[in-house]
Amino acid sequence: MVTAGCGTLFVRDVTLVVTGVPPRLKPLPRLLLFAEMATSATATMAGLWTWVVEPLRDGEPVGADDSGDSHNGRGARLATGASIATLALHSVRFAIYLGPGQGRVPPP
């Protein structure tokens, strides 16, 4: 579920960038948008790799090998860390946008 949420945020962030929103943002929200896009892409890819690709490739359920050297363990830690970073960045961006005119560059 978290991977799906991060994937949704990634698609939304890419849509914002493609439609030309960054030039209309102040520097901090613009930076946060690009940082969130990068972390959400990482969280989505690591999550899909860990929970879908690895079990299909290895034939083992996720978490079957609980040693610290397993690829699933490293992938799960990466996905978890990137998901936490994505949700934290998203929360900060949302808090900035709650104030009127806080995230946008004022019109000329």
SETOR-231134 format. One record per atom (N, C-alpha, C): residue number from 0; residue in one letter; atom name; z, x negated, y. Coordinates in nm, 2 decimals, decimal comma, always signed. Layout:
// SETOR-231134
+------+------+------+--------+--------+--------+
! resi ! resn ! name !     c3 !     c1 !     c2 !
+------+------+------+--------+--------+--------+
!  NUM !    a !   CA !      Z !      X !      Y !
...
+------+------+------+--------+--------+--------+
//
This chain:
// SETOR-231134
+------+------+------+--------+--------+--------+
! resi ! resn ! name !     c3 !     c1 !     c2 !
+------+------+------+--------+--------+--------+
!    0 !    m !    N !  +0,00 !  -0,08 !  -0,12 !
!    0 !    m !   CA !  +0,00 !  +0,00 !  +0,00 !
!    0 !    m !    C !  +0,00 !  -0,09 !  +0,13 !
!    1 !    v !    N !  +0,08 !  -0,20 !  +0,12 !
!    1 !    v !   CA !  +0,08 !  -0,28 !  +0,24 !
!    1 !    v !    C !  -0,05 !  -0,35 !  +0,26 !
!    2 !    t !    N !  -0,12 !  -0,39 !  +0,15 !
!    2 !    t !   CA !  -0,25 !  -0,45 !  +0,17 !
!    2 !    t !    C !  -0,35 !  -0,35 !  +0,23 !
!    3 !    a !    N !  -0,34 !  -0,22 !  +0,19 !
!    3 !    a !   CA !  -0,43 !  -0,12 !  +0,24 !
!    3 !    a !    C !  -0,40 !  -0,10 !  +0,39 !
!    4 !    g !    N !  -0,27 !  -0,11 !  +0,43 !
!    4 !    g !   CA !  -0,24 !  -0,09 !  +0,57 !
!    4 !    g !    C !  -0,29 !  -0,21 !  +0,65 !
!    5 !    c !    N !  -0,27 !  -0,33 !  +0,60 !
!    5 !    c !   CA !  -0,32 !  -0,45 !  +0,67 !
!    5 !    c !    C !  -0,48 !  -0,45 !  +0,68 !
!    6 !    g !    N !  -0,54 !  -0,40 !  +0,57 !
!    6 !    g !   CA !  -0,69 !  -0,38 !  +0,58 !
!    6 !    g !    C !  -0,73 !  -0,29 !  +0,68 !
!    7 !    t !    N !  -0,66 !  -0,18 !  +0,70 !
!    7 !    t !   CA !  -0,69 !  -0,08 !  +0,80 !
!    7 !    t !    C !  -0,67 !  -0,14 !  +0,94 !
!    8 !    l !    N !  -0,56 !  -0,21 !  +0,96 !
!    8 !    l !   CA !  -0,54 !  -0,28 !  +1,09 !
!    8 !    l !    C !  -0,66 !  -0,38 !  +1,11 !
!    9 !    f !    N !  -0,70 !  -0,45 !  +1,01 !
!    9 !    f !   CA !  -0,81 !  -0,55 !  +1,03 !
!    9 !    f !    C !  -0,94 !  -0,48 !  +1,07 !
!   10 !    v !    N !  -0,97 !  -0,37 !  +1,01 !
!   10 !    v !   CA !  -1,09 !  -0,30 !  +1,05 !
!   10 !    v !    C !  -1,08 !  -0,25 !  +1,19 !
!   11 !    r !    N !  -0,96 !  -0,20 !  +1,23 !
!   11 !    r !   CA !  -0,94 !  -0,15 !  +1,36 !
!   11 !    r !    C !  -0,96 !  -0,26 !  +1,46 !
!   12 !    d !    N !  -0,90 !  -0,38 !  +1,43 !
!   12 !    d !   CA !  -0,91 !  -0,49 !  +1,52 !
!   12 !    d !    C !  -1,05 !  -0,54 !  +1,54 !
!   13 !    v !    N !  -1,12 !  -0,55 !  +1,43 !
!   13 !    v !   CA !  -1,26 !  -0,59 !  +1,44 !
!   13 !    v !    C !  -1,34 !  -0,49 !  +1,52 !
!   14 !    t !    N !  -1,31 !  -0,36 !  +1,50 !
!   14 !    t !   CA !  -1,38 !  -0,26 !  +1,58 !
!   14 !    t !    C !  -1,35 !  -0,28 !  +1,73 !
!   15 !    l !    N !  -1,23 !  -0,31 !  +1,76 !
!   15 !    l !   CA !  -1,19 !  -0,33 !  +1,91 !
!   15 !    l !    C !  -1,27 !  -0,45 !  +1,96 !
!   16 !    v !    N !  -1,28 !  -0,56 !  +1,89 !
!   16 !    v !   CA !  -1,35 !  -0,68 !  +1,93 !
!   16 !    v !    C !  -1,50 !  -0,65 !  +1,95 !
!   17 !    v !    N !  -1,56 !  -0,59 !  +1,85 !
!   17 !    v !   CA !  -1,70 !  -0,56 !  +1,85 !
!   17 !    v !    C !  -1,74 !  -0,47 !  +1,97 !
!   18 !    t !    N !  -1,65 !  -0,37 !  +2,00 !
!   18 !    t !   CA !  -1,68 !  -0,28 !  +2,11 !
!   18 !    t !    C !  -1,65 !  -0,33 !  +2,25 !
!   19 !    g !    N !  -1,60 !  -0,45 !  +2,26 !
!   19 !    g !   CA !  -1,59 !  -0,52 !  +2,39 !
!   19 !    g !    C !  -1,46 !  -0,49 !  +2,46 !
!   20 !    v !    N !  -1,35 !  -0,47 !  +2,38 !
!   20 !    v !   CA !  -1,22 !  -0,44 !  +2,44 !
!   20 !    v !    C !  -1,15 !  -0,57 !  +2,50 !
!   21 !    p !    N !  -1,16 !  -0,69 !  +2,43 !
!   21 !    p !   CA !  -1,09 !  -0,81 !  +2,48 !
!   21 !    p !    C !  -1,10 !  -0,84 !  +2,62 !
!   22 !    p !    N !  -1,22 !  -0,84 !  +2,68 !
!   22 !    p !   CA !  -1,23 !  -0,87 !  +2,83 !
!   22 !    p !    C !  -1,15 !  -0,78 !  +2,92 !
!   23 !    r !    N !  -1,12 !  -0,66 !  +2,87 !
!   23 !    r !   CA !  -1,05 !  -0,56 !  +2,95 !
!   23 !    r !    C !  -0,90 !  -0,58 !  +2,94 !
!   24 !    l !    N !  -0,85 !  -0,67 !  +2,85 !
!   24 !    l !   CA !  -0,71 !  -0,69 !  +2,83 !
!   24 !    l !    C !  -0,66 !  -0,80 !  +2,90 !
!   25 !    k !    N !  -0,53 !  -0,80 !  +2,93 !
!   25 !    k !   CA !  -0,46 !  -0,91 !  +2,99 !
!   25 !    k !    C !  -0,46 !  -1,03 !  +2,89 !
!   26 !    p !    N !  -0,43 !  -1,15 !  +2,93 !
!   26 !    p !   CA !  -0,43 !  -1,26 !  +2,84 !
!   26 !    p !    C !  -0,34 !  -1,25 !  +2,72 !
!   27 !    l !    N !  -0,22 !  -1,21 !  +2,73 !
!   27 !    l !   CA !  -0,13 !  -1,20 !  +2,62 !
!   27 !    l !    C !  -0,17 !  -1,10 !  +2,52 !
!   28 !    p !    N !  -0,20 !  -0,97 !  +2,56 !
!   28 !    p !   CA !  -0,25 !  -0,88 !  +2,46 !
!   28 !    p !    C !  -0,38 !  -0,92 !  +2,39 !
!   29 !    r !    N !  -0,47 !  -0,99 !  +2,47 !
!   29 !    r !   CA !  -0,59 !  -1,04 !  +2,41 !
!   29 !    r !    C !  -0,56 !  -1,14 !  +2,30 !
!   30 !    l !    N !  -0,47 !  -1,24 !  +2,33 !
!   30 !    l !   CA !  -0,43 !  -1,34 !  +2,23 !
!   30 !    l !    C !  -0,37 !  -1,27 !  +2,11 !
!   31 !    l !    N !  -0,28 !  -1,17 !  +2,13 !
!   31 !    l !   CA !  -0,22 !  -1,10 !  +2,02 !
!   31 !    l !    C !  -0,32 !  -1,03 !  +1,94 !
!   32 !    l !    N !  -0,42 !  -0,97 !  +2,00 !
!   32 !    l !   CA !  -0,53 !  -0,90 !  +1,92 !
!   32 !    l !    C !  -0,60 !  -0,99 !  +1,83 !
!   33 !    f !    N !  -0,64 !  -1,11 !  +1,88 !
!   33 !    f !   CA !  -0,71 !  -1,21 !  +1,79 !
!   33 !    f !    C !  -0,61 !  -1,26 !  +1,68 !
!   34 !    a !    N !  -0,49 !  -1,29 !  +1,72 !
!   34 !    a !   CA !  -0,39 !  -1,33 !  +1,62 !
!   34 !    a !    C !  -0,37 !  -1,23 !  +1,51 !
!   35 !    e !    N !  -0,36 !  -1,10 !  +1,55 !
!   35 !    e !   CA !  -0,34 !  -0,99 !  +1,45 !
!   35 !    e !    C !  -0,46 !  -0,98 !  +1,36 !
!   36 !    m !    N !  -0,58 !  -1,00 !  +1,42 !
!   36 !    m !   CA !  -0,70 !  -0,99 !  +1,34 !
!   36 !    m !    C !  -0,70 !  -1,10 !  +1,23 !
!   37 !    a !    N !  -0,66 !  -1,22 !  +1,27 !
!   37 !    a !   CA !  -0,66 !  -1,33 !  +1,17 !
!   37 !    a !    C !  -0,55 !  -1,31 !  +1,06 !
!   38 !    t !    N !  -0,43 !  -1,26 !  +1,10 !
!   38 !    t !   CA !  -0,33 !  -1,24 !  +1,00 !
!   38 !    t !    C !  -0,35 !  -1,12 !  +0,91 !
!   39 !    s !    N !  -0,41 !  -1,02 !  +0,97 !
!   39 !    s !   CA !  -0,44 !  -0,90 !  +0,89 !
!   39 !    s !    C !  -0,56 !  -0,93 !  +0,79 !
!   40 !    a !    N !  -0,65 !  -1,02 !  +0,83 !
!   40 !    a !   CA !  -0,76 !  -1,06 !  +0,73 !
!   40 !    a !    C !  -0,69 !  -1,14 !  +0,62 !
!   41 !    t !    N !  -0,60 !  -1,23 !  +0,66 !
!   41 !    t !   CA !  -0,54 !  -1,32 !  +0,55 !
!   41 !    t !    C !  -0,45 !  -1,23 !  +0,46 !
!   42 !    a !    N !  -0,38 !  -1,14 !  +0,52 !
!   42 !    a !   CA !  -0,29 !  -1,05 !  +0,43 !
!   42 !    a !    C !  -0,38 !  -0,97 !  +0,34 !
!   43 !    t !    N !  -0,49 !  -0,91 !  +0,39 !
!   43 !    t !   CA !  -0,57 !  -0,83 !  +0,31 !
!   43 !    t !    C !  -0,64 !  -0,91 !  +0,19 !
!   44 !    m !    N !  -0,69 !  -1,02 !  +0,23 !
!   44 !    m !   CA !  -0,76 !  -1,11 !  +0,12 !
!   44 !    m !    C !  -0,66 !  -1,16 !  +0,02 !
!   45 !    a !    N !  -0,54 !  -1,21 !  +0,07 !
!   45 !    a !   CA !  -0,44 !  -1,26 !  -0,03 !
!   45 !    a !    C !  -0,39 !  -1,15 !  -0,11 !
!   46 !    g !    N !  -0,37 !  -1,03 !  -0,05 !
!   46 !    g !   CA !  -0,32 !  -0,92 !  -0,13 !
!   46 !    g !    C !  -0,42 !  -0,87 !  -0,24 !
!   47 !    l !    N !  -0,54 !  -0,86 !  -0,20 !
!   47 !    l !   CA !  -0,64 !  -0,82 !  -0,30 !
!   47 !    l !    C !  -0,66 !  -0,92 !  -0,41 !
!   48 !    w !    N !  -0,66 !  -1,05 !  -0,37 !
!   48 !    w !   CA !  -0,67 !  -1,16 !  -0,47 !
!   48 !    w !    C !  -0,55 !  -1,15 !  -0,57 !
!   49 !    t !    N !  -0,43 !  -1,14 !  -0,51 !
!   49 !    t !   CA !  -0,31 !  -1,14 !  -0,60 !
!   49 !    t !    C !  -0,30 !  -1,02 !  -0,69 !
!   50 !    w !    N !  -0,33 !  -0,90 !  -0,63 !
!   50 !    w !   CA !  -0,30 !  -0,78 !  -0,71 !
!   50 !    w !    C !  -0,42 !  -0,72 !  -0,78 !
!   51 !    v !    N !  -0,54 !  -0,77 !  -0,75 !
!   51 !    v !   CA !  -0,66 !  -0,72 !  -0,82 !
!   51 !    v !    C !  -0,74 !  -0,83 !  -0,90 !
!   52 !    v !    N !  -0,77 !  -0,94 !  -0,83 !
!   52 !    v !   CA !  -0,86 !  -1,04 !  -0,89 !
!   52 !    v !    C !  -0,79 !  -1,12 !  -1,00 !
!   53 !    e !    N !  -0,67 !  -1,17 !  -0,96 !
!   53 !    e !   CA !  -0,60 !  -1,25 !  -1,06 !
!   53 !    e !    C !  -0,56 !  -1,18 !  -1,19 !
!   54 !    p !    N !  -0,51 !  -1,06 !  -1,18 !
!   54 !    p !   CA !  -0,48 !  -0,99 !  -1,31 !
!   54 !    p !    C !  -0,61 !  -0,96 !  -1,39 !
!   55 !    l !    N !  -0,72 !  -0,93 !  -1,33 !
!   55 !    l !   CA !  -0,84 !  -0,91 !  -1,40 !
!   55 !    l !    C !  -0,89 !  -1,04 !  -1,46 !
!   56 !    r !    N !  -0,88 !  -1,15 !  -1,39 !
!   56 !    r !   CA !  -0,93 !  -1,28 !  -1,44 !
!   56 !    r !    C !  -0,84 !  -1,33 !  -1,55 !
!   57 !    d !    N !  -0,71 !  -1,33 !  -1,53 !
!   57 !    d !   CA !  -0,62 !  -1,39 !  -1,63 !
!   57 !    d !    C !  -0,59 !  -1,29 !  -1,75 !
!   58 !    g !    N !  -0,60 !  -1,17 !  -1,73 !
!   58 !    g !   CA !  -0,56 !  -1,07 !  -1,83 !
!   58 !    g !    C !  -0,41 !  -1,05 !  -1,84 !
!   59 !    e !    N !  -0,34 !  -1,11 !  -1,74 !
!   59 !    e !   CA !  -0,19 !  -1,09 !  -1,74 !
!   59 !    e !    C !  -0,15 !  -1,00 !  -1,63 !
!   60 !    p !    N !  -0,05 !  -0,92 !  -1,65 !
!   60 !    p !   CA !  +0,00 !  -0,84 !  -1,54 !
!   60 !    p !    C !  +0,06 !  -0,93 !  -1,43 !
!   61 !    v !    N !  +0,06 !  -0,88 !  -1,31 !
!   61 !    v !   CA !  +0,12 !  -0,96 !  -1,19 !
!   61 !    v !    C !  +0,26 !  -0,98 !  -1,22 !
!   62 !    g !    N !  +0,31 !  -1,10 !  -1,20 !
!   62 !    g !   CA !  +0,45 !  -1,13 !  -1,22 !
!   62 !    g !    C !  +0,49 !  -1,17 !  -1,36 !
!   63 !    a !    N !  +0,39 !  -1,18 !  -1,45 !
!   63 !    a !   CA !  +0,42 !  -1,21 !  -1,59 !
!   63 !    a !    C !  +0,48 !  -1,35 !  -1,60 !
!   64 !    d !    N !  +0,42 !  -1,44 !  -1,51 !
!   64 !    d !   CA !  +0,47 !  -1,58 !  -1,51 !
!   64 !    d !    C !  +0,55 !  -1,60 !  -1,38 !
!   65 !    d !    N !  +0,68 !  -1,60 !  -1,39 !
!   65 !    d !   CA !  +0,76 !  -1,60 !  -1,27 !
!   65 !    d !    C !  +0,79 !  -1,75 !  -1,23 !
!   66 !    s !    N !  +0,73 !  -1,85 !  -1,29 !
!   66 !    s !   CA !  +0,75 !  -1,98 !  -1,24 !
!   66 !    s !    C !  +0,70 !  -2,00 !  -1,10 !
!   67 !    g !    N !  +0,75 !  -2,09 !  -1,03 !
!   67 !    g !   CA !  +0,71 !  -2,12 !  -0,89 !
!   67 !    g !    C !  +0,57 !  -2,18 !  -0,88 !
!   68 !    d !    N !  +0,51 !  -2,22 !  -1,00 !
!   68 !    d !   CA !  +0,38 !  -2,28 !  -0,99 !
!   68 !    d !    C !  +0,27 !  -2,19 !  -1,02 !
!   69 !    s !    N !  +0,30 !  -2,06 !  -1,04 !
!   69 !    s !   CA !  +0,19 !  -1,97 !  -1,07 !
!   69 !    s !    C !  +0,11 !  -1,94 !  -0,95 !
!   70 !    h !    N !  -0,02 !  -1,92 !  -0,97 !
!   70 !    h !   CA !  -0,11 !  -1,88 !  -0,86 !
!   70 !    h !    C !  -0,07 !  -1,74 !  -0,80 !
!   71 !    n !    N !  -0,03 !  -1,65 !  -0,89 !
!   71 !    n !   CA !  +0,01 !  -1,52 !  -0,84 !
!   71 !    n !    C !  +0,13 !  -1,53 !  -0,75 !
!   72 !    g !    N !  +0,23 !  -1,62 !  -0,78 !
!   72 !    g !   CA !  +0,35 !  -1,63 !  -0,70 !
!   72 !    g !    C !  +0,31 !  -1,69 !  -0,56 !
!   73 !    r !    N !  +0,23 !  -1,79 !  -0,56 !
!   73 !    r !   CA !  +0,18 !  -1,84 !  -0,43 !
!   73 !    r !    C !  +0,10 !  -1,74 !  -0,35 !
!   74 !    g !    N !  +0,01 !  -1,67 !  -0,42 !
!   74 !    g !   CA !  -0,07 !  -1,56 !  -0,35 !
!   74 !    g !    C !  +0,02 !  -1,45 !  -0,30 !
!   75 !    a !    N !  +0,12 !  -1,41 !  -0,38 !
!   75 !    a !   CA !  +0,21 !  -1,30 !  -0,34 !
!   75 !    a !    C !  +0,29 !  -1,35 !  -0,22 !
!   76 !    r !    N !  +0,34 !  -1,47 !  -0,21 !
!   76 !    r !   CA !  +0,41 !  -1,52 !  -0,10 !
!   76 !    r !    C !  +0,32 !  -1,52 !  +0,03 !
!   77 !    l !    N !  +0,20 !  -1,57 !  +0,01 !
!   77 !    l !   CA !  +0,11 !  -1,57 !  +0,12 !
!   77 !    l !    C !  +0,08 !  -1,43 !  +0,17 !
!   78 !    a !    N !  +0,05 !  -1,34 !  +0,08 !
!   78 !    a !   CA !  +0,02 !  -1,20 !  +0,12 !
!   78 !    a !    C !  +0,14 !  -1,14 !  +0,19 !
!   79 !    t !    N !  +0,26 !  -1,17 !  +0,14 !
!   79 !    t !   CA !  +0,38 !  -1,11 !  +0,20 !
!   79 !    t !    C !  +0,41 !  -1,17 !  +0,34 !
!   80 !    g !    N !  +0,39 !  -1,30 !  +0,36 !
!   80 !    g !   CA !  +0,41 !  -1,36 !  +0,49 !
!   80 !    g !    C !  +0,31 !  -1,32 !  +0,59 !
!   81 !    a !    N !  +0,18 !  -1,31 !  +0,55 !
!   81 !    a !   CA !  +0,08 !  -1,26 !  +0,64 !
!   81 !    a !    C !  +0,10 !  -1,12 !  +0,67 !
!   82 !    s !    N !  +0,14 !  -1,03 !  +0,58 !
!   82 !    s !   CA !  +0,17 !  -0,89 !  +0,61 !
!   82 !    s !    C !  +0,28 !  -0,88 !  +0,71 !
!   83 !    i !    N !  +0,39 !  -0,95 !  +0,69 !
!   83 !    i !   CA !  +0,50 !  -0,95 !  +0,79 !
!   83 !    i !    C !  +0,45 !  -0,99 !  +0,93 !
!   84 !    a !    N !  +0,37 !  -1,10 !  +0,93 !
!   84 !    a !   CA !  +0,32 !  -1,15 !  +1,06 !
!   84 !    a !    C !  +0,23 !  -1,04 !  +1,12 !
!   85 !    t !    N !  +0,15 !  -0,98 !  +1,04 !
!   85 !    t !   CA !  +0,06 !  -0,87 !  +1,10 !
!   85 !    t !    C !  +0,14 !  -0,76 !  +1,15 !
!   86 !    l !    N !  +0,23 !  -0,71 !  +1,08 !
!   86 !    l !   CA !  +0,31 !  -0,59 !  +1,13 !
!   86 !    l !    C !  +0,40 !  -0,63 !  +1,25 !
!   87 !    a !    N !  +0,44 !  -0,75 !  +1,26 !
!   87 !    a !   CA !  +0,52 !  -0,80 !  +1,37 !
!   87 !    a !    C !  +0,43 !  -0,81 !  +1,50 !
!   88 !    l !    N !  +0,31 !  -0,87 !  +1,48 !
!   88 !    l !   CA !  +0,22 !  -0,88 !  +1,59 !
!   88 !    l !    C !  +0,17 !  -0,74 !  +1,64 !
!   89 !    h !    N !  +0,15 !  -0,65 !  +1,54 !
!   89 !    h !   CA !  +0,11 !  -0,51 !  +1,58 !
!   89 !    h !    C !  +0,22 !  -0,44 !  +1,66 !
!   90 !    s !    N !  +0,34 !  -0,46 !  +1,61 !
!   90 !    s !   CA !  +0,45 !  -0,40 !  +1,68 !
!   90 !    s !    C !  +0,47 !  -0,45 !  +1,83 !
!   91 !    v !    N !  +0,45 !  -0,58 !  +1,85 !
!   91 !    v !   CA !  +0,46 !  -0,63 !  +1,98 !
!   91 !    v !    C !  +0,34 !  -0,58 !  +2,07 !
!   92 !    r !    N !  +0,22 !  -0,58 !  +2,01 !
!   92 !    r !   CA !  +0,11 !  -0,52 !  +2,09 !
!   92 !    r !    C !  +0,13 !  -0,38 !  +2,12 !
!   93 !    f !    N !  +0,18 !  -0,30 !  +2,03 !
!   93 !    f !   CA !  +0,21 !  -0,16 !  +2,06 !
!   93 !    f !    C !  +0,31 !  -0,14 !  +2,16 !
!   94 !    a !    N !  +0,42 !  -0,22 !  +2,16 !
!   94 !    a !   CA !  +0,52 !  -0,22 !  +2,26 !
!   94 !    a !    C !  +0,46 !  -0,25 !  +2,40 !
!   95 !    i !    N !  +0,37 !  -0,34 !  +2,41 !
!   95 !    i !   CA !  +0,31 !  -0,38 !  +2,54 !
!   95 !    i !    C !  +0,23 !  -0,26 !  +2,59 !
!   96 !    y !    N !  +0,16 !  -0,19 !  +2,50 !
!   96 !    y !   CA !  +0,07 !  -0,08 !  +2,54 !
!   96 !    y !    C !  +0,15 !  +0,05 !  +2,58 !
!   97 !    l !    N !  +0,28 !  +0,06 !  +2,54 !
!   97 !    l !   CA !  +0,35 !  +0,18 !  +2,57 !
!   97 !    l !    C !  +0,38 !  +0,19 !  +2,72 !
!   98 !    g !    N !  +0,39 !  +0,08 !  +2,79 !
!   98 !    g !   CA !  +0,40 !  +0,09 !  +2,94 !
!   98 !    g !    C !  +0,27 !  +0,12 !  +3,00 !
!   99 !    p !    N !  +0,27 !  +0,20 !  +3,11 !
!   99 !    p !   CA !  +0,14 !  +0,23 !  +3,17 !
!   99 !    p !    C !  +0,08 !  +0,11 !  +3,24 !
!  100 !    g !    N !  -0,04 !  +0,08 !  +3,20 !
!  100 !    g !   CA !  -0,12 !  -0,03 !  +3,26 !
!  100 !    g !    C !  -0,07 !  -0,17 !  +3,22 !
!  101 !    q !    N !  +0,01 !  -0,18 !  +3,12 !
!  101 !    q !   CA !  +0,07 !  -0,31 !  +3,08 !
!  101 !    q !    C !  -0,02 !  -0,40 !  +3,01 !
!  102 !    g !    N !  -0,11 !  -0,34 !  +2,93 !
!  102 !    g !   CA !  -0,20 !  -0,43 !  +2,85 !
!  102 !    g !    C !  -0,34 !  -0,45 !  +2,91 !
!  103 !    r !    N !  -0,38 !  -0,37 !  +3,00 !
!  103 !    r !   CA !  -0,51 !  -0,37 !  +3,05 !
!  103 !    r !    C !  -0,52 !  -0,45 !  +3,19 !
!  104 !    v !    N !  -0,63 !  -0,51 !  +3,21 !
!  104 !    v !   CA !  -0,66 !  -0,57 !  +3,34 !
!  104 !    v !    C !  -0,69 !  -0,46 !  +3,44 !
!  105 !    p !    N !  -0,62 !  -0,46 !  +3,56 !
!  105 !    p !   CA !  -0,65 !  -0,36 !  +3,65 !
!  105 !    p !    C !  -0,79 !  -0,35 !  +3,70 !
!  106 !    p !    N !  -0,85 !  -0,23 !  +3,73 !
!  106 !    p !   CA !  -0,99 !  -0,23 !  +3,77 !
!  106 !    p !    C !  -1,00 !  -0,29 !  +3,91 !
!  107 !    p !    N !  -1,12 !  -0,35 !  +3,93 !
!  107 !    p !   CA !  -1,15 !  -0,42 !  +4,06 !
!  107 !    p !    C !  -1,14 !  -0,33 !  +4,18 !
+------+------+------+--------+--------+--------+
//
